[in-house]
Amino acid sequence: MPQLASAEFELNFQPEHPTTQISDWATHGDTRILDQTPFLRRGILELPELVSDPETGAIYYHLIVGSEADGFIQETYIQAGYANFPGGSGSAVGGAGNASGGNGRDPLSRDPDISTANALANPRRVLVRQIVSDGEINMEYLKDRFDRKALISQSIITPQINTDFSIDMRNSGYDDTNTVGVIENILNLSGIEQGTFDMASDIQNSTVTGGLYTYTDGFGFGGSNGDYDYVDGNYDHKNQNWGDYFDINQDNPWSYDINKPTE
């Protein structure tokens, strides 16, 4: 079994190679559609950028979607395959190589008979950084180590209210169900209503469960299609309606209209 990658890539929203570029157009057949969400492409065929871990030789897809100027940007490194298998569950291409068409035919997992591999990746083979901001509310998800959980942070900055919240779960790995994430929670009010709250000094009764979960490798390639187990509650990450996030009013290129949401 090959080693997990140990050389962490830098999540800075920049291409790794000079031959790749971030552009805001896409093609649908022979038609070029402009003003799309920017994404990182490799060549005119719109292929994702491929990079290798210098310590293990493992190949990763490098994806950048969106722009900070538009208020949404996401960068991902995800292992391209397992052993000599270039696709399959847990890789960026998901099930696109199988007979049903995979996420190339049904990216939002609307058809239960099509294997897209959405939400099945092994988190130990993925790095992610995502920023969402409208100028007042700022949110960031940062998973910058393969063997560690994520940092989640949110701030609100207005003339009336300033808040800073973060939970840093990078102090534990995916087999650790005992280490609680480090929380910062600060609130400052100004104007007519004034006051402050700092979780570090003002809490009276608090139970923190953030970070108390594990991931167990599944039977997919590279340990994908595994299970998350939480000490408190449950979340079915495989049973989600991704179509809720699709805006039918936007001119999105769509290869197979049969699975395109219409309402």
Stockholm file with secondary structure:
# STOCKHOLM 1.0

chainA/1-263         MPQLASAEFELNFQPEHPTTQISDWATHGDTRILDQTPFLRRGILELPELVSDPETGAIYYHLIVGSEADGFIQETYIQAGYANFPGGSGSAVGGAGNASGGNGRDPLSRDPDISTANALANPRRVLVRQIVSDGEINMEYLKDRFDRKALISQSIITPQINTDFSIDMRNSGYDDTNTVGVIENILNLSGIEQGTFDMASDIQNSTVTGGLYTYTDGFGFGGSNGDYDYVDGNYDHKNQNWGDYFDINQDNPWSYDINKPTE
#=GR chainA/1-263 SS CCCCCCSCCCCSSCCSSTTEEEESCEEETTEEECSCCCEEEETTTTBCEEEECTTTCCEEEEEEEEEGGGTEEEEEEEECCBTTBCSSTTSTTTTTTSTTCHHHHCTTCCCTTSCCCTTCSCGGGEEEEEEEECSSEEEEEEECCTTSCCEEEEEEECSSEEEEEEEECTTSCTTCSSCCCEEEEEEEECSSSCEEEEHHHHCSSCCCCTTCEEEECCSSGGGCSCEEEESSCCCCTTSCCGGGGCCTTSCCCCSCGGGSCCC
#=GC SS_cons         CCCCCCSCCCCSSCCSSTTEEEESCEEETTEEECSCCCEEEETTTTBCEEEECTTTCCEEEEEEEEEGGGTEEEEEEEECCBTTBCSSTTSTTTTTTSTTCHHHHCTTCCCTTSCCCTTCSCGGGEEEEEEEECSSEEEEEEECCTTSCCEEEEEEECSSEEEEEEEECTTSCTTCSSCCCEEEEEEEECSSSCEEEEHHHHCSSCCCCTTCEEEECCSSGGGCSCEEEESSCCCCTTSCCGGGGCCTTSCCCCSCGGGSCCC
//
